[in-house]
């Protein structure tokens, strides 16, 4: 997809906007942002690729790329440029996002705090999972996260730079100030998460709903990158969250809280979910119930795919069938409402898809309008278990991508320093 293929009007969030560049010198920052964002999302690339995608001439591209290289944000490497002409004996140079530019990504859940280190380009370099005996309070989650980050900083190379922290929260989160209005499983209400974490770590912090960040990651780096309308559902320890991209635009609603698809009602009566609503997708499709039917505990979730691939007891099969019917019923209604090109099922929902793919698709087909179902694909995220951390890192990279002139790796004082180690 070229930069010019996407909408550029003021209603499109920055993270879904890829704009044409300008040859006016006064718009240098805009052009640097355009080029760095392209390399971050789609690299490695060649200068000819950037010229074709941005509409900028080759000499302007050279000036912009050289500035990004001088700032330490982009690096060059030898490579074959099959798509462009080159002089005999002169190797072409591909452009890569610098692996020295890092974001910290955090995902607090009821059973663990997971922290990742993500380099520019969306590459997850390291993951640390700290298991908890119970759902942590916001303050305890911050304390645990701070300790993990301090350990990460002590292990980083001297020339690495952390640009900030992004947090994927399983709940209603204001992505402007990073406060959490409601995370029912965690028991958080009106918590100033981003402000407190920033005060404790000394790093800038951004926070947003985890499923919103999941669909962001998948549409930038995964299977939804060239898809116009994507529906994403994530199943985790804190229930089920959702995110919807339609025509390349995230559906956020009046307060930014749209996409709470776990609370989508699929039956009258039934159990109540974490928010107290009855007969919802989240109350009928539960990770804990699925694990219990298989004789597993919460800490065994990483083995879920392996166990589901093995022969199952009649009791486990009954529970799987029940949850597949409930999930398929909800998805069928969502297909009718949102008319997506792609449905992405993350977490344990993806495990259910792999366990009973034909049965799930059959239920979805039965519960939706035939022309809409015929156009939709259902799959697991290409980013798999990394999806929430990669999405959270995009929050932290946002300021850098919007204005690369505020960051200069060569001038060490202009990026937040991290502890150095002997290599």
C-alpha positions as CSV (number, residue, x, y, z in Angstrom):
1,X,0.0,0.0,0.0
2,X,1.4,3.4,-1.0
3,X,1.4,6.4,1.2
4,X,-1.1,8.1,-1.2
5,X,-3.5,5.2,-0.8
6,X,-4.6,6.3,2.7
7,X,-6.8,9.1,3.9
8,X,-5.1,12.2,5.0
9,X,-8.0,14.4,6.2
10,X,-8.0,15.8,9.7
11,X,-10.4,13.1,11.0
12,X,-7.8,10.3,10.7
13,X,-5.7,9.5,13.8
14,X,-2.0,10.1,13.3
15,X,-1.2,6.4,13.8
16,X,-3.3,5.5,10.7
17,X,-2.2,8.4,8.6
18,X,0.5,8.0,5.9
19,X,0.8,11.3,4.1
20,X,2.5,12.6,0.9
21,X,5.6,14.6,1.6
22,X,6.3,18.2,0.4
23,X,9.3,19.6,-1.3
24,X,8.9,22.9,0.6
25,X,11.9,23.4,3.0
26,X,9.5,24.9,5.6
27,X,7.9,21.4,6.0
28,X,11.2,19.6,6.8
29,X,9.8,18.2,10.1
30,X,6.8,16.9,8.3
31,X,8.9,15.2,5.6
32,X,11.3,13.7,8.2
33,X,8.3,12.3,10.0
34,X,6.9,10.9,6.8
35,X,10.2,9.2,5.9
36,X,11.0,7.8,9.4
37,X,7.5,6.5,9.9
38,X,7.7,4.7,6.5
39,X,11.0,3.1,7.4
40,X,9.7,2.2,10.9
41,X,6.6,0.5,9.6
42,X,7.9,-1.0,6.3
43,X,11.7,-1.1,6.5
44,X,14.1,-2.1,5.3
45,X,13.6,0.2,2.3
46,X,15.6,1.9,-0.4
47,X,15.8,5.5,-1.3
48,X,14.0,4.8,-4.5
49,X,11.1,3.2,-2.5
50,X,10.8,6.3,-0.4
51,X,10.8,8.6,-3.4
52,X,8.1,6.6,-5.1
53,X,5.9,6.4,-2.0
54,X,6.3,10.0,-0.8
55,X,6.3,11.9,-4.0
56,X,9.5,13.7,-3.0
57,X,12.3,14.0,-5.5
58,X,15.5,12.0,-5.1
59,X,17.7,14.9,-3.9
60,X,15.2,15.8,-1.2
61,X,15.1,12.1,-0.1
62,X,18.9,12.1,0.1
63,X,18.9,15.2,2.4
64,X,16.2,13.8,4.7
65,X,17.7,10.3,4.9
66,X,21.1,11.7,5.7
67,X,19.7,13.8,8.5
68,X,17.9,10.7,10.0
69,X,21.2,8.8,9.7
70,X,23.2,11.6,11.4
71,X,20.6,11.6,14.2
72,X,21.1,7.9,14.8
73,X,17.5,7.0,13.9
74,X,18.2,5.2,10.7
75,X,21.1,3.0,9.6
76,X,22.3,1.8,6.1
77,X,23.3,-1.6,5.2
78,X,24.5,-3.3,1.9
79,X,21.8,-5.1,0.0
80,X,20.4,-5.9,-3.4
81,X,18.1,-3.4,-4.9
82,X,16.3,-5.5,-7.5
83,X,13.6,-2.9,-8.0
84,X,15.9,0.0,-9.0
85,X,18.7,0.7,-11.4
86,X,22.2,0.9,-10.1
87,X,25.7,1.3,-11.4
88,X,27.8,-1.9,-12.1
89,X,29.9,-2.7,-9.1
90,X,28.2,-0.2,-6.8
91,X,26.2,-1.9,-4.1
92,X,22.8,-0.4,-3.1
93,X,22.2,0.5,0.5
94,X,19.0,-0.4,2.3
95,X,17.7,1.8,5.1
96,X,16.8,0.2,8.4
97,X,15.3,1.6,11.6
98,X,18.0,1.9,14.3
99,X,18.0,-1.0,16.8
100,X,19.4,1.4,19.4
101,X,16.1,3.2,19.7
102,X,13.9,1.4,22.2
103,X,10.5,1.6,23.8
104,X,9.3,-0.1,26.9
105,X,6.0,-1.9,26.6
106,X,3.9,-2.9,29.6
107,X,0.8,-5.1,29.8
108,X,-0.7,-5.4,33.4
109,X,-3.0,-8.4,33.9
110,X,-4.7,-10.0,36.8
111,X,-2.1,-12.8,37.0
112,X,1.1,-11.1,35.7
113,X,2.8,-7.9,34.7
114,X,4.5,-8.4,31.3
115,X,7.2,-5.9,30.2
116,X,8.8,-5.9,26.8
117,X,11.7,-4.1,25.1
118,X,10.8,-3.1,21.5
119,X,13.2,-1.5,19.1
120,X,12.3,0.9,16.3
121,X,10.7,-1.1,13.5
122,X,8.4,-3.0,15.9
123,X,10.9,-5.7,16.8
124,X,10.3,-7.3,20.3
125,X,13.8,-7.8,21.7
126,X,13.1,-9.1,25.2
127,X,10.1,-10.0,27.4
128,X,9.9,-10.2,31.2
129,X,6.8,-11.7,32.8
130,X,6.3,-11.2,36.6
131,X,3.5,-13.4,37.9
132,X,1.3,-12.2,40.7
133,X,-0.9,-14.1,43.2
134,X,-3.8,-11.7,42.8
135,X,-4.9,-8.8,40.6
136,X,-2.4,-6.0,41.5
137,X,-3.5,-2.6,42.5
138,X,-2.5,0.2,40.2
139,X,0.2,1.3,42.7
140,X,1.6,-2.2,43.0
141,X,1.6,-2.6,39.2
142,X,3.6,0.6,39.0
143,X,6.1,-0.6,41.6
144,X,6.6,-4.0,39.9
145,X,7.0,-2.3,36.5
146,X,9.5,0.2,37.9
147,X,11.6,-2.6,39.3
148,X,11.6,-4.5,36.0
149,X,12.5,-1.4,34.0
150,X,15.5,-0.7,36.3
151,X,16.7,-4.3,35.7
152,X,16.3,-3.8,31.9
153,X,18.2,-0.5,32.0
154,X,21.1,-2.2,33.8
155,X,21.4,-4.7,31.0
156,X,21.2,-2.4,27.9
157,X,24.2,-1.5,25.9
158,X,25.7,2.0,26.6
159,X,24.5,3.4,23.3
160,X,20.8,2.3,23.6
161,X,18.2,4.9,24.2
162,X,14.7,4.5,25.7
163,X,12.2,7.0,24.2
164,X,9.4,6.2,26.7
165,X,6.9,3.7,28.0
166,X,3.6,2.5,26.4
167,X,1.0,0.6,28.5
168,X,-1.7,-1.8,27.1
169,X,-4.4,-1.7,29.7
170,X,-7.3,-4.3,29.8
171,X,-10.0,-1.6,30.4
172,X,-11.4,1.7,29.5
173,X,-8.4,4.0,29.2
174,X,-8.1,7.6,28.1
175,X,-5.3,7.6,25.5
176,X,-4.9,11.4,25.9
177,X,-3.8,11.5,29.6
178,X,-3.3,7.8,30.2
179,X,-5.8,7.5,33.0
180,X,-7.8,4.4,33.5
181,X,-11.5,5.0,33.9
182,X,-12.4,1.4,34.5
183,X,-10.5,-1.9,34.4
184,X,-13.0,-4.2,36.0
185,X,-10.9,-7.4,36.3
186,X,-8.1,-5.4,37.9
187,X,-10.4,-3.5,40.1
188,X,-9.1,-0.1,38.9
189,X,-11.4,2.9,38.7
190,X,-10.3,6.5,37.9
191,X,-6.5,5.6,38.2
192,X,-3.9,8.2,37.0
193,X,-1.7,5.4,35.7
194,X,0.4,7.2,33.1
195,X,1.2,10.1,35.5
196,X,2.2,7.9,38.4
197,X,4.3,5.6,36.3
198,X,6.1,8.6,34.7
199,X,6.8,10.1,38.2
200,X,8.3,6.8,39.4
201,X,10.4,6.0,36.3
202,X,11.4,9.5,35.1
203,X,10.3,8.3,31.6
204,X,7.4,9.7,29.5
205,X,4.4,7.3,29.6
206,X,1.4,6.7,27.4
207,X,-1.5,4.3,28.0
208,X,-4.4,3.0,26.0
209,X,-6.8,0.1,25.8
210,X,-5.0,-3.2,25.1
211,X,-7.3,-4.4,22.3
212,X,-7.1,-1.0,20.6
213,X,-3.3,-1.3,20.7
214,X,-3.5,-4.9,19.5
215,X,-5.5,-4.0,16.3
216,X,-3.1,-1.1,15.8
217,X,-0.1,-3.4,15.9
218,X,-1.7,-6.0,13.6
219,X,-2.8,-3.3,11.0
220,X,0.7,-1.8,11.0
221,X,3.1,-4.8,11.3
222,X,0.9,-7.9,10.8
223,X,-1.8,-9.5,8.7
224,X,-4.1,-6.4,8.7
225,X,-1.5,-4.1,7.1
226,X,-3.2,-4.1,3.7
227,X,-6.8,-4.7,4.9
228,X,-9.3,-1.9,4.9
229,X,-11.6,-3.1,7.7
230,X,-10.4,-5.3,10.6
231,X,-12.1,-6.7,13.7
232,X,-9.8,-7.7,16.5
233,X,-10.8,-9.6,19.7
234,X,-8.3,-10.4,22.4
235,X,-8.9,-13.1,25.0
236,X,-6.8,-12.9,28.1
237,X,-6.9,-13.3,31.9
238,X,-8.9,-10.1,32.1
239,X,-11.6,-11.3,29.8
240,X,-12.3,-10.2,26.2
241,X,-11.5,-6.9,24.6
242,X,-12.0,-5.6,21.1
243,X,-10.9,-3.1,18.5
244,X,-12.4,-2.2,15.2
245,X,-10.7,-0.5,12.2
246,X,-13.0,0.5,9.4
247,X,-11.7,2.1,6.2
248,X,-8.3,2.5,7.9
249,X,-9.8,4.4,10.8
250,X,-10.0,3.2,14.4
251,X,-13.6,3.3,15.7
252,X,-13.2,5.0,19.1
253,X,-16.7,6.5,19.9
254,X,-17.6,9.6,21.8
255,X,-15.3,9.1,24.7
256,X,-12.7,6.9,23.1
257,X,-14.1,3.7,24.7
258,X,-15.6,2.0,21.7
259,X,-14.8,-1.6,20.9
260,X,-15.7,-3.3,24.3
261,X,-16.8,-6.3,22.4
262,X,-16.4,-8.6,25.3
263,X,-19.5,-7.0,26.8
264,X,-21.5,-7.8,23.6
265,X,-24.7,-9.5,24.7
266,X,-25.4,-12.9,23.0
267,X,-28.2,-14.3,25.2
268,X,-30.8,-13.4,27.8
269,X,-30.0,-14.5,31.3
270,X,-26.8,-16.4,31.9
271,X,-23.8,-15.4,34.1
272,X,-22.7,-11.8,34.6
273,X,-19.4,-10.6,33.3
274,X,-16.7,-8.5,35.1
275,X,-18.7,-5.3,34.5
276,X,-21.9,-6.9,35.9
277,X,-23.6,-7.4,32.5
278,X,-25.5,-10.6,31.9
279,X,-25.2,-13.0,29.0
280,X,-22.3,-11.4,27.3
281,X,-19.5,-12.9,25.1
282,X,-17.1,-12.5,28.1
283,X,-19.4,-14.3,30.5
284,X,-20.0,-17.2,28.1
285,X,-16.4,-17.5,26.7
286,X,-13.9,-17.7,29.5
287,X,-10.2,-18.6,29.6
288,X,-10.4,-19.9,33.1
289,X,-13.3,-22.2,32.3
290,X,-11.4,-23.5,29.3
291,X,-8.3,-24.1,31.3
292,X,-10.1,-25.9,34.1
293,X,-11.8,-28.2,31.6
294,X,-8.4,-29.2,30.4
295,X,-7.0,-29.7,33.9
296,X,-4.7,-26.6,33.6
297,X,-4.1,-23.7,35.8
298,X,-3.5,-20.0,34.8
299,X,0.2,-20.4,34.8
300,X,-0.2,-23.2,32.1
301,X,-1.7,-20.9,29.5
302,X,1.5,-21.0,27.4
303,X,0.8,-24.7,26.9
304,X,-2.8,-24.2,25.8
305,X,-2.2,-24.7,22.1
306,X,-0.2,-27.9,22.8
307,X,-2.9,-29.4,25.1
308,X,-5.7,-28.5,22.7
309,X,-3.9,-30.3,19.9
310,X,-3.8,-33.5,22.0
311,X,-6.8,-35.9,22.5
312,X,-9.4,-34.3,24.8
313,X,-11.7,-35.7,27.5
314,X,-15.4,-35.7,26.9
315,X,-15.8,-33.0,29.5
316,X,-13.2,-30.8,27.9
317,X,-14.7,-31.3,24.5
318,X,-18.1,-30.3,25.8
319,X,-16.7,-27.0,27.2
320,X,-14.8,-26.3,24.0
321,X,-18.0,-26.9,21.9
322,X,-20.0,-24.6,24.2
323,X,-17.5,-21.8,24.0
324,X,-17.1,-22.2,20.2
325,X,-20.9,-21.9,19.8
326,X,-21.0,-18.8,21.9
327,X,-18.0,-17.2,20.2
328,X,-19.3,-18.0,16.7
329,X,-22.7,-16.5,17.6
330,X,-21.1,-13.3,18.7
331,X,-18.8,-13.1,15.7
332,X,-21.8,-13.7,13.4
333,X,-23.6,-10.7,14.8
334,X,-20.4,-8.6,14.6
335,X,-19.9,-9.6,10.9
336,X,-23.4,-8.3,10.2
337,X,-22.8,-5.0,12.1
338,X,-19.3,-4.2,11.1
339,X,-18.9,-6.0,7.7
340,X,-15.1,-6.6,8.2
341,X,-12.7,-7.9,5.7
342,X,-10.7,-9.7,8.4
343,X,-11.4,-11.0,11.9
344,X,-8.3,-11.5,14.1
345,X,-8.6,-13.6,17.2
346,X,-5.9,-13.2,19.8
347,X,-5.0,-14.9,23.1
348,X,-7.1,-18.0,24.0
349,X,-9.7,-17.1,21.3
350,X,-7.0,-17.9,18.7
351,X,-6.5,-21.2,20.5
352,X,-10.2,-22.0,20.2
353,X,-10.0,-21.1,16.5
354,X,-7.1,-23.5,15.9
355,X,-8.8,-26.2,18.0
356,X,-12.1,-26.2,16.1
357,X,-11.6,-24.1,12.9
358,X,-14.4,-25.6,10.8
359,X,-16.9,-25.7,13.6
360,X,-16.3,-22.0,14.5
361,X,-16.5,-20.9,10.9
362,X,-19.7,-22.8,10.4
363,X,-21.4,-21.1,13.4
364,X,-20.3,-17.7,12.2
365,X,-21.7,-18.4,8.8
366,X,-25.0,-19.5,10.3
367,X,-25.3,-16.4,12.4
368,X,-24.4,-13.8,9.8
369,X,-25.7,-12.6,6.4
370,X,-24.3,-14.8,3.6
371,X,-22.8,-12.0,1.4
372,X,-21.0,-10.4,4.4
373,X,-19.6,-13.8,5.6
374,X,-18.4,-14.7,2.2
375,X,-16.0,-11.7,2.2
376,X,-14.5,-12.2,5.7
377,X,-11.4,-14.1,6.7
378,X,-10.9,-15.4,10.3
379,X,-7.4,-16.0,11.6
380,X,-5.0,-15.6,14.4
381,X,-2.7,-12.5,14.6
382,X,0.6,-12.7,12.7
383,X,2.2,-11.1,15.7
384,X,0.8,-13.9,17.9
385,X,1.6,-13.4,21.6
386,X,3.7,-10.2,20.9
387,X,0.8,-8.2,19.6
388,X,-0.1,-6.2,22.7
389,X,3.5,-5.3,23.5
390,X,4.2,-4.2,19.9
391,X,1.1,-2.1,20.0
392,X,2.0,-0.5,23.4
393,X,5.4,0.4,22.0
394,X,3.8,2.3,19.2
395,X,2.4,4.7,21.8
396,X,5.9,5.4,23.0
397,X,7.4,5.8,19.5
398,X,4.6,8.2,18.6
399,X,6.3,11.5,19.6
400,X,9.6,10.5,17.9
401,X,7.7,9.6,14.7
402,X,5.8,12.9,14.7
403,X,8.9,15.0,15.2
404,X,12.3,13.3,14.7
405,X,14.1,16.6,15.2
406,X,13.4,16.4,18.9
407,X,15.6,13.2,19.1
408,X,19.3,13.0,18.4
409,X,21.1,9.9,19.5
410,X,24.5,11.3,18.7
411,X,23.9,14.2,21.1
412,X,23.2,11.9,24.1
413,X,21.6,14.6,26.2
414,X,18.6,14.9,23.9
415,X,17.4,11.4,24.4
416,X,16.6,10.0,27.9
417,X,19.8,8.2,29.0
418,X,19.9,4.6,30.3
419,X,22.4,2.9,32.5
420,X,25.4,1.6,30.7
421,X,27.1,-1.8,31.1
422,X,30.4,-3.2,30.2
423,X,30.1,-5.1,26.9
